[in-house]
Amino acid sequence: MIRSFEYGQVRYFRMARSFLGRAVYWTGVYYLDGLLVDSGPPNLAREVRQLCNELKVRQCVTTHHHEDHSGNHRLLFEQFHITPLAHARAVDRIARPEERPQLYRRVAWGVAVAAESQAVGEWIETPEFKLRVIHTPGHAEDHIALWEPNRGWLFSGDLYLAPRLKYLREDEDISAMLNSLRRMIMLEPKVLFCQHRGRVENGVVRLRSKLDFLTELGGQIHELHKRGLDEAAIASALPGSDWIWRTWTSGHFSKANFVRAFLRPHGQSPP
């Protein structure tokens, strides 16, 4: 299932595996002047192949190694002779993907196969555009964003997602995420191109809203911890319900991951 949206010179293709006519989990890729931003999940290879044929894709850049973003890199390499670009830390992960990821990931996106990629430089150029590559770790250690300064565009990958998160992935680094948000806010982007939400107006305001929410959430977690509450009690006191996603992902996404992330000793990496 693919739905197409046009934002002037930027095109967004929202995609998902469907079940009984309903999307399992939406993700997406962007197209700009011959450049594909991410290659989509492996279980949509047929649709992505058709898309690349129609668009005449000439190059691809990866926001991070997760399979819903890099799952068709081998297809691009073998059938279109395109070596996707990625942060240096992502290259080995894309070449050696997890053989058996969690069940929810296999259902939603499929299993990525080993693929070639190449370390991206500081800039990506198309015939008309020049995009600055910015390392924005947090959601993943190899996460990057693409900045088009003349138009105030920020291709933000999974940095934004939503202003108020209800759960966190267990391997996310909250400290790095906060720092990445602060640095992107300093750019004062007008528009975010989010891989899961499409075009998001008032980019700097949206990023600041997320930063403020996470900062407040971290303060709440530390305060509850000082009162002697355990991890489960703190998670239960946090806003929103994570029951569906916590159950669906067997805890890979949960409010408890927020607690662990904020209470993790400074400098200690997530699992």
SULFENDA-V911758 format. One record per residue. N is the residue number from 1. SS is DSSP state (h for helix, s for strand, l for the rest). PHI is phi in whole degrees, -180 to 180 (none if undefined). PSI is psi in whole degrees, 0 to 359 (none if undefined). Layout:
((N:SS:PHI:PSI) (N:SS:PHI:PSI))
This chain:
((1:l:none:121) (2:s:-132:135) (3:s:-122:136) (4:s:-106:138) (5:s:-131:139) (6:s:-111:126) (7:s:-120:69) (8:l:68:240) (9:l:-81:352) (10:s:-104:132) (11:s:-116:139) (12:s:-120:131) (13:s:-118:104) (14:s:-84:132) (15:s:-143:152) (16:l:-166:151) (17:l:-70:141) (18:s:-111:151) (19:s:-138:119) (20:l:54:39) (21:l:80:3) (22:s:-116:143) (23:s:-71:137) (24:l:-76:311) (25:l:-161:121) (26:l:-78:137) (27:s:-139:193) (28:s:-173:168) (29:s:-132:157) (30:s:-115:152) (31:s:-129:130) (32:s:-146:110) (33:l:53:47) (34:l:90:352) (35:s:-102:129) (36:s:-102:125) (37:s:-98:105) (38:l:76:162) (39:l:-121:4) (40:l:82:172) (41:l:-75:151) (42:h:-64:334) (43:h:-78:1) (44:h:-116:30) (45:h:-59:319) (46:h:-61:315) (47:h:-67:321) (48:h:-68:323) (49:h:-60:314) (50:h:-63:320) (51:h:-62:314) (52:h:-65:324) (53:h:-64:316) (54:h:-70:323) (55:h:-86:346) (56:l:59:52) (57:l:-63:134) (58:l:-111:336) (59:s:-154:163) (60:s:-142:141) (61:s:-127:145) (62:l:-109:127) (63:l:-73:328) (64:l:-171:172) (65:l:-79:348) (66:l:-52:143) (67:h:-65:337) (68:h:-75:353) (69:h:-114:335) (70:h:-124:14) (71:l:-70:348) (72:l:-118:26) (73:h:-66:322) (74:h:-65:320) (75:h:-57:314) (76:h:-61:320) (77:h:-71:314) (78:h:-80:324) (79:h:-102:339) (80:h:-122:2) (81:l:56:38) (82:l:-111:125) (83:l:-95:108) (84:s:-62:150) (85:s:-99:147) (86:s:-157:164) (87:l:-58:148) (88:h:-55:325) (89:h:-73:345) (90:h:-89:338) (91:h:-58:313) (92:h:-69:324) (93:h:-65:322) (94:h:-71:327) (95:h:-75:336) (96:l:-133:71) (97:l:-70:163) (98:l:-61:134) (99:l:-76:327) (100:l:-140:80) (101:l:-68:173) (102:l:-56:153) (103:h:-56:316) (104:h:-62:327) (105:h:-71:320) (106:h:-64:322) (107:h:-71:313) (108:h:-74:320) (109:l:-126:343) (110:l:89:184) (111:l:-110:124) (112:l:-71:147) (113:l:-106:157) (114:l:-57:137) (115:l:-145:156) (116:l:-79:142) (117:s:-152:171) (118:s:-136:143) (119:s:-62:131) (120:l:-82:152) (121:l:-89:200) (122:l:-80:340) (123:s:-138:152) (124:s:-122:129) (125:s:-116:139) (126:l:-118:175) (127:l:-53:327) (128:l:-112:338) (129:l:-124:155) (130:s:-132:115) (131:s:-110:130) (132:s:-83:133) (133:s:-94:125) (134:s:-125:124) (135:s:-71:122) (136:l:-131:69) (137:l:-67:163) (138:l:144:291) (139:l:-64:322) (140:l:-150:151) (141:l:-69:340) (142:l:-105:17) (143:l:-71:138) (144:s:-129:157) (145:s:-121:159) (146:s:-119:128) (147:s:-116:123) (148:s:-107:96) (149:l:-67:329) (150:l:-69:333) (151:l:-112:354) (152:l:72:29) (153:s:-92:136) (154:s:-127:111) (155:s:-81:102) (156:s:-97:4) (157:s:56:236) (158:l:-109:22) (159:l:-70:321) (160:l:-89:289) (161:l:66:301) (162:l:-165:154) (163:l:-73:334) (164:l:-134:103) (165:l:-82:142) (166:l:-97:345) (167:l:-157:165) (168:s:-130:144) (169:s:-72:143) (170:l:-67:338) (171:l:-100:13) (172:l:-82:146) (173:l:-104:103) (174:h:-68:325) (175:h:-64:315) (176:h:-65:323) (177:h:-63:316) (178:h:-62:317) (179:h:-64:319) (180:h:-64:319) (181:h:-61:316) (182:h:-60:318) (183:h:-68:322) (184:h:-71:327) (185:h:-62:324) (186:h:-63:336) (187:h:-74:341) (188:l:55:56) (189:l:-65:143) (190:l:-84:322) (191:s:-133:137) (192:s:-104:138) (193:s:-111:95) (194:s:-89:136) (195:l:-65:333) (196:l:-105:340) (197:l:-113:351) (198:s:81:204) (199:s:-69:132) (200:s:-124:115) (201:s:-75:166) (202:l:54:53) (203:h:-53:313) (204:h:-65:323) (205:h:-66:317) (206:h:-65:317) (207:h:-65:320) (208:h:-66:323) (209:h:-61:317) (210:h:-66:316) (211:h:-61:315) (212:h:-62:317) (213:h:-62:313) (214:h:-67:322) (215:h:-63:315) (216:h:-65:319) (217:h:-63:317) (218:h:-62:319) (219:h:-62:319) (220:h:-63:317) (221:h:-63:316) (222:h:-66:323) (223:h:-65:316) (224:h:-66:325) (225:h:-66:320) (226:h:-64:330) (227:l:-77:354) (228:l:96:7) (229:l:-71:144) (230:l:-83:177) (231:h:-57:314) (232:h:-64:320) (233:h:-68:320) (234:h:-64:313) (235:h:-60:319) (236:h:-65:330) (237:h:-81:346) (238:l:-73:153) (239:l:-67:151) (240:l:82:167) (241:l:-113:135) (242:l:-111:12) (243:h:-57:312) (244:h:-63:308) (245:h:-71:325) (246:h:-62:320) (247:h:-72:312) (248:h:-60:323) (249:l:-102:8) (250:l:55:38) (251:l:88:358) (252:l:-65:329) (253:s:-116:129) (254:s:-168:165) (255:h:-71:329) (256:h:-60:330) (257:h:-66:328) (258:h:-61:314) (259:h:-61:311) (260:h:-62:319) (261:h:-66:316) (262:h:-75:333) (263:h:-94:356) (264:l:-64:134) (265:l:-55:143) (266:l:-57:131) (267:l:91:348) (268:l:-83:131) (269:l:-78:150) (270:l:-69:164) (271:l:-66:none))
